[in-house]
Amino acid sequence: GSTEPHPISNYVGRRTTAAAESMEVPSAEAILPSGATYGATSDARSSVDEETGQKTIVRRRGNKAATVAGLEEIGGFCGGLANDYRRRWQFLRSDWISDAFTPKTISSALFMFFATFTSTLALGEHIKESTNGLMGLNEYLMMNSAAGMLHSIIGCQPLLVLRPTGPITLLFEKLLMFADEHSLPFWPFFAWTGIFVGLLMFLIAAFELSKYVKYLTLFTENIFATFIGIVYINDGIQGMIQLWENPVIASDGTRVPGSQYGSEDAASKLLTLNMTIGFTALTLWLSTLQSSRLFSYRARSFLKDYALTITLFVSIFAACYLNQHLFPVTFIDTGSSGFSPTSHRTWVTDLTAISAKGVACAALAAFPVVVFFYLDQNISSSICQKPEMKLSKGSYFHSSFACMASFNILGPLFGLPFVTGSLPHSPQFVLSLAERDEDQQITQVRENRLAPLLCYFMIGLPLLTPSLLQSVPKAAVFGTLIFVGIDGIQSTQLYERCLLMFTDARFVPKGSVFTTVSMGTIQIFTLIQIGLVVACWMVNTYFGLYFPLFFMSLAPLRRFLIPWLFTEKDLETLDHSLDAADKSAKAPGVTRQSSIYKDMSP
């Protein structure tokens, strides 16, 4: 029972399985994981492409070579940053004209709008609930739209999706707790934190420190992705718990009659709970249709790509019907939507309304935030510029980091959230612009700036007409958060190995690379990662804002300690088994059906 490959790439933990096809302009090279040296010291040599002038460093590890493009060391202050813009400048005309005015531009802009808007809507509503209205959907939509449009114009990699993400929502909550613990006025503290965050990020870009991303492997990436998935799931569940603790507000803004657990009140809350479960289940089912035999391949691809959007509209229609004929449904509050701040404050923050001690605390708080952004942004950039994406205009890291630095200085000054590279949206955006042949092989990616510009412009439109959001039930918000978390966890190799631990050995394909490693080794390696995920959550719970420092410790742990527990051959297999399992795929594709289960026949 083999299944047809899907055109959307499995964006987490996949190495290129063949050498990049020769093109007029060199393709972007793998950074993670094929560009990693896995902590080994290696000899290096460099070559310069005569046509584009882009230098490529080839590091050798034993008999294997890994190419790192876009992270070559240029030297000097802002040398790598200037090199990014020098390389991208030659594509200015194609970015705005030849590659922009194609049918792919409209389809990809619409696809990414629905994919990112639903998540931003959920996070904006969640942050409003968790901060008691201090920040909300207005700020999230504004920052998502403004930063995205600016990056699509001035960024060297406009297809990298910048937006307020789940981790940023978590960081905002931690900063709020930090300010409360130290009795600091929050908005001036947040603005000063943004200034220090932006300055540190600019220094990282200026001195090309993103080059150290080569030491990150799937070991760290899987733990990071799993933790973020758990954060999303927890946010969705906590939202439902808070709903039961608060009275239900009807669509007209009035409280639903009845006691806290009275008939109508309890029925409305139970309805929201059931709708959340139904929303999550329907979205998960639609997202797994590609491994089904229902419908045609094109229909399955469409339903999977737009699973979240389809379920959102289904929930809106169902909620409106139920609200009119059966029980009151809890909708999101749009009373403060528009271009005004969610809370009663001015847009511009007074930087002088805080003591010197508060400024020092902001500088201290900025460090763990930058550590988190360094991991999150560089992993997002690495994955969306991997060689199977077949980008023909080069790989860019320093310029994206510098753009994010400026956005994260300006945003907090106006009480707007941070932004960072978004997964899985960044690689999905790249692949939505891909041209394919009859065998679903990617032949070309229409890299341009118009598609992201249109996408981010549409994200800001609801600010003009807030009434468009009045029909969105809170169940859709909770369900979106839970689905995004589950989907992110399922895309990791860690999740696949967890399933393998409970799989009958007869059903593991004989050609699977997992068969080259003993089950005991797989179990120990997997249990170590699970233990570290639990440790990450404990650190997040008890150490507040400083939890990103624990993530940074995972890289040296992988480099120096893990090799003492496993052989080099086992580590190579465990880090790259997804790639080997997908060698037969005709095109990169996100497989909700795990690669070890492509053939379930014993």
C-alpha positions, 0 to 999 in steps of 0.5 A, a space after each residue: 500500500 504505497 501512497 502518492 507523494 505530496 507536493 508540500 515539503 516535509 520541512 523538518 529534518 529532511 536532507 537533500 537526497 540528490 545533488 542540486 540540479 545545475 541552474 543558471 544561478 546556484 541553488 541555495 544549499 542545505 544548512 540544517 541538518 546537512 550543513 551541520 558539522 555535528 560538533 566535529 572539527 573539520 577542514 574547510 576550503 572555499 570556492 567562489 562562483 564566477 557568475 554570482 560572486 558567492 563564496 561557498 565553504 565546504 567542510 569535510 567530516 571524514 569522507 563526507 562533505 557538507 556545503 554551507 551557503 549564505 553563511 560564509 565568513 566575509 569579515 569586517 563590520 556588516 560584511 556579511 550583511 552588505 554581501 547579502 544585499 549585493 548578491 540580492 540586488 541583481 535580482 531586483 527586476 525579476 523580484 518585481 516583474 518577471 517572477 512576480 506577474 505570474 499566476 503563482 503569485 496570486 495563488 500563493 498569496 491567498 494560500 499564505 494569507 489563510 494559513 497565517 491569518 487563522 493562527 494570528 487570529 488565534 494568538 491575538 485572541 489568546 494574548 488578550 485573554 492571558 493578559 486581561 486585555 493588555 494586548 490583543 488582536 489589534 496589535 498582532 494584526 498590525 505588527 504582522 501586516 506592517 513588518 511583513 510588508 516592509 520585509 517583503 520590500 527591503 529583505 533579502 529573503 522576502 519568502 521568509 514569513 515574519 510574524 508574531 508566533 506562539 513562542 513570541 506570545 509566550 515570551 510576552 507573557 514571561 516579560 509581563 510576569 518579570 515586570 510584575 515581580 520587579 514592580 516595573 511599569 510594563 510598557 516602558 519596560 517592554 519598549 526598553 527591552 525591545 531596544 536592547 533586543 534589537 541592538 543585540 540582534 543587529 550586532 549578531 547580524 553585523 558580526 555574522 554570528 549566525 554562522 554558528 547555526 551549523 552546530 545545531 542538529 536534528 537533536 536540538 531542532 526536534 526538542 525545540 519543535 516539540 516544546 513549541 508544539 506543547 506550548 500551542 496545545 497548552 494555550 488552547 487547553 488553558 483557554 478552554 479552562 478559563 472559559 469555564 471559570 468566566 461567565 459566557 458573553 453572548 454575541 451582543 455583549 450581554 452575559 448569558 443568564 444563569 449561574 456559573 453552571 446554570 443551564 444556558 451558561 453550562 450548555 454554551 460552555 459545553 458547546 464550545 468544548 465540543 466544537 473545539 474538539 470537533 474543530 481539531 478533529 476535522 482539521 487533523 482529518 483533512 490534513 491527513 487526506 493525502 495518505 487516503 484513497 478518497 478523491 483525486 490527488 489534486 482534491 486531496 492536495 487542496 483539502 490538505 493545504 487549506 485544511 485549517 481554512 476550510 474548518 474555520 469557515 465550517 465552524 463559523 457557519 455552524 456557530 451562527 446556526 447554533 447561536 440562532 436556533 439552539 444555544 448561545 455561542 461564545 464568539 471572539 470579542 471585537 469591541 476593541 478591534 480596529 486601529 486603536 490599542 486594545 488597552 486604554 493607552 497611547 500608542 507611543 510609549 514614554 521611555 522616561 517613565 521608568 527608573 534607571 533600575 528598570 532600564 537595567 532590568 530591561 537590558 537583563 531581560 533582553 538577553 534570554 529573548 535574543 537567545 530564543 530569537 537566535 535559535 528560532 529565526 535561524 532554524 526558520 531561515 535554514 529550513 525554508 532555504 534548504 536545497 530541495 526548495 530549489 531556490 535559485 537566488 541564493 541563501 540569506 541569513 544576516 539581512 533577515 536577522 538585521 531586518 528583524 532587529 529593526 522591527 523588534 526595536 520599533 514595534 515595542 516602542 508602539 506597544 506592538 509584539 515582537 516578530 520572528 521567522 515562522 514555521 511551518 509557514 516559511 517553507 510552505 510559502 516557498 513551495 506554494 510558489 514552486 512550478 512542478 513537472 508531471 512527476 511533481 518534481 519542482 522545476 522552478 520557484 517563482 521567487 518574488 516580492 509581490 506575493 508576500 506583499 499582497 499576503 501581508 496587506 490582506 492580513 491588515 484588512 480586518 483592521 479596517 472592517 472589524 465586523 468581519 471577525 464577529 462571527 468567529 467562535 472561540 472554539 475556532 481559536 482554541 482548536 487552531 492553537 491545539 491543531 498547530 501544536 499537534 501538527 508541529 509535533 507530528 512533523 518531527 523525527 522524535 514523534 516518528 521514533 516514539 511511534 516506532 517504539 510501540 510498533 510491531 517489528 513486522 510492520 517496519 519496512 525492511 528498507 527503513 534506515 531504522 533497521 540499521 540501529 538496534 531498537 535499544 539504541 533508538 529507545 535510549 536516544 528517544 527517551 533522552 530527547 523526551 526527558 529534555 523536552 520535559 526539562 524544557 517545560 519544567 524550566 519554562 514553568 519555574 525559571 520564567 523568562 530565562 528558559 531560552 538559556 536552557 535551549 542554548 545548552 542543548 547544542 554543547 550537550 549534543 556536541 560533547 556529551 551525546 557522542 559518549 553515549 552513542 557511536 558515530 554511525 548510530 548518531 548519523 542514522 538517528 539524525 538523518 533517518 527521515 531523509 533516507 526513508 524518503 529517497 524514493 519520493 518524487 517530490 518533497 512533501 509533508 507526509 502526515 503518514 509517517 515515513 516508517 509507515 509508508 508500507 504497512 505490509 509485514 
